[in-house]
Amino acid sequence: MAGFDNVRSWARRNRDEGGVSRGRHRLRALLAVLVTAAVVLPLTAAARSGIPAPAPARLAPPTAANLAEVYAANRANAALSSRMAAAHGDRHRAAADAGLAAASRDLLTFDGRGSGRATEVFGDLAHADRVAVLIPGSDTSLDTYGRFRAGAAALYARLVREPGAHPAVVAWLGYTTPATVSTTVITPARAEEAAPRLREFVHGLRALTGPGSRVSLLCHSYGTVVCGRAAPGLDVADIVLLGSPGTGADSAAGLRTRARVWAARGADDWVADVPHTRLDLFGTTVGFGTDPLSPSFGARVFAAGEGGHSDYFTPGSVSVANLARIVLGETGEVTRA
């Protein structure tokens, strides 16, 4: 994490006060910092890609009627992945996979290969009338899945407190996320790969949920770039941008969605100190443009409290209370920033 802390310190020292031109110069400097950090960091991700794991379970398309079988097959696949990782000598991955294989876990998808992918469900998806889909940001993999899952579980616990609510929460780790300290994290490449997968997943949810269910996308950090790329045509009620570096669009209208677009940032979130600009650098798009909290973007900005970049789903927080209200459709109760 030392490299990440260096980038964070750099961003705080170089807050953009001089408009787009200065932001571009500083984004170039940030790219140089990231390149240096990426070179000197241990090649952990490359090493982990060699962990043996089975191919995903071969299943019929999931429906409300066969969800129990789908969950069971994916748990069995996670258990096999755990045994293979243990035989390979990777106790950390073996433990992570074993946790996902527990009888209490409802896995809609699982793939233990490489950095890994998984989709976990909280609640009775087949009878849910409110569904929140969480899209993670950088450095989320099977090895770090626990922290992503904790956020989903916290939101679900908040949602079920409401009388008469029939919610479900889906933790969608459906793409290979970029490393926080890498050049990949400031380009849209991973988001462009992920967007078709997210569109396909959201479309498939309609076969799994109750009639007339209301789906909200809750997108964190780099996950907001994924949601920005996937937004056009998505059948969702809300797209929520949390701790966003930008979406690649200049405005909420530029996302080309009929969904309500929300945005929030905690008071101690370091993303506020990263230049929100976009430029072409050596033939590659770098940066994600307009800050979704800016008035020119046009999102519905709501309060996220005093937390930092990883605190949006903290139990009892202002942020998680507002997220629950958005998911439940209680938009008039959302507290504004």
C-alpha positions, 0 to 999 in steps of 0.5 A, spaced: 500 500 500 506 504 500 505 506 492 498 507 493 499 512 499 504 516 495 499 517 489 494 519 495 499 524 498 501 527 491 494 528 489 492 532 495 499 536 494 496 538 487 489 539 488 487 542 481 486 550 482 487 552 475 482 549 470 483 544 465 489 546 462 493 545 469 489 539 470 491 536 464 499 537 466 497 534 473 494 528 470 500 527 466 504 527 472 500 523 475 501 518 470 508 518 471 507 517 478 503 511 477 508 508 471 513 508 476 509 505 482 507 500 477 514 498 475 517 498 482 511 494 486 511 486 486 508 482 481 503 479 485 497 479 480 502 476 475 504 471 480 496 469 483 494 468 475 498 461 476 493 459 481 490 452 478 482 452 478 477 449 475 472 452 469 466 455 472 460 450 473 456 448 466 449 450 468 443 452 464 441 459 464 439 461 471 431 462 473 427 464 479 425 456 479 432 453 479 436 458 483 437 453 488 441 449 484 445 454 481 447 456 488 449 449 490 453 448 483 457 454 484 458 453 491 461 446 489 465 449 484 468 454 489 470 448 494 473 445 488 477 451 487 479 451 494 482 444 494 486 446 488 489 452 491 491 449 497 494 443 493 498 449 490 500 452 496 496 458 496 493 458 503 490 465 502 486 463 496 484 457 499 481 460 505 477 465 500 474 460 496 472 456 502 469 462 505 465 462 498 463 455 498 460 455 505 453 453 505 450 459 507 452 463 501 448 464 495 453 464 489 449 466 482 456 465 478 463 463 480 470 463 477 476 461 481 481 462 475 486 468 475 484 474 480 477 471 480 470 473 479 463 472 483 456 474 484 453 473 490 446 474 492 443 477 499 436 475 500 430 472 496 432 474 489 426 470 486 421 474 490 425 481 491 421 487 489 427 492 490 434 489 488 441 493 489 447 491 484 453 493 487 459 494 482 466 494 485 472 499 484 479 497 483 483 492 487 477 487 488 478 480 487 477 473 490 483 475 494 480 481 497 473 479 496 471 480 503 471 487 504 466 488 498 462 483 501 462 486 507 459 492 504 453 488 500 451 485 507 451 492 511 446 495 505 442 488 506 442 489 513 439 496 513 434 494 507 431 489 511 430 493 517 424 497 513 417 494 514 414 491 508 421 491 504 422 485 500 429 487 498 435 483 495 442 485 494 447 483 489 455 483 489 457 483 482 464 482 481 464 480 474 470 483 471 477 484 472 478 490 476 485 494 475 490 495 481 489 502 484 497 503 483 497 502 475 496 505 469 490 501 467 486 505 473 486 511 469 484 509 462 477 506 460 480 499 458 477 495 463 471 498 463 470 497 456 471 490 457 466 490 463 460 494 460 457 488 456 458 483 461 454 488 466 449 489 461 448 482 460 447 481 467 442 486 468 438 484 463 438 477 465 436 479 472 429 480 469 428 472 469 430 472 476 426 477 480 419 478 482 415 482 477 415 489 476 422 489 481 426 495 481 433 495 480 438 500 482 446 500 480 450 502 486 457 503 483 464 505 487 470 508 484 472 505 478 466 501 478 463 508 476 467 508 470 464 501 468 457 503 470 458 509 465 460 505 459 454 500 461 449 505 462 445 506 455 439 502 454 440 499 461 433 497 464 434 500 471 431 505 476 437 508 479 445 509 477 449 511 483 456 514 483 460 513 489 467 516 490 467 517 482 473 519 478 469 521 473 464 516 468 467 518 461 461 523 460 461 530 461 454 530 464 448 525 466 445 526 460 451 524 456 450 517 460 444 516 455 440 513 460 433 514 463 435 512 470 435 517 475 443 519 476 445 520 483 452 522 486 456 522 492 463 523 495 465 522 503 468 528 506 475 525 507 475 521 500 481 522 496 478 522 489 476 529 490 484 531 490 485 527 483 484 532 477 477 530 474 479 531 466 480 527 460 485 527 455 488 523 449 495 521 451 500 517 446 493 514 443 490 512 449 484 516 453 487 518 460 482 520 465 474 520 466 472 527 465 467 531 469 466 530 476 459 527 477 458 532 483 459 538 479 453 542 478 455 542 470 454 534 470 447 534 473 447 528 478 442 528 484 448 529 489 446 527 496 450 526 503 455 521 504 458 523 511 465 524 513 467 518 511 473 516 506 473 512 499 472 505 502 466 508 507 460 508 503 457 502 506 459 502 513 453 500 518 450 506 521 453 511 516 449 517 513 451 514 506 448 507 507 442 510 510 441 514 503 443 508 499 437 504 502 432 510 501 434 510 494 434 503 493 427 502 496 424 508 492 424 513 498 427 518 494 424 524 497 427 522 504 434 522 501 438 527 504 442 532 500 449 534 500 
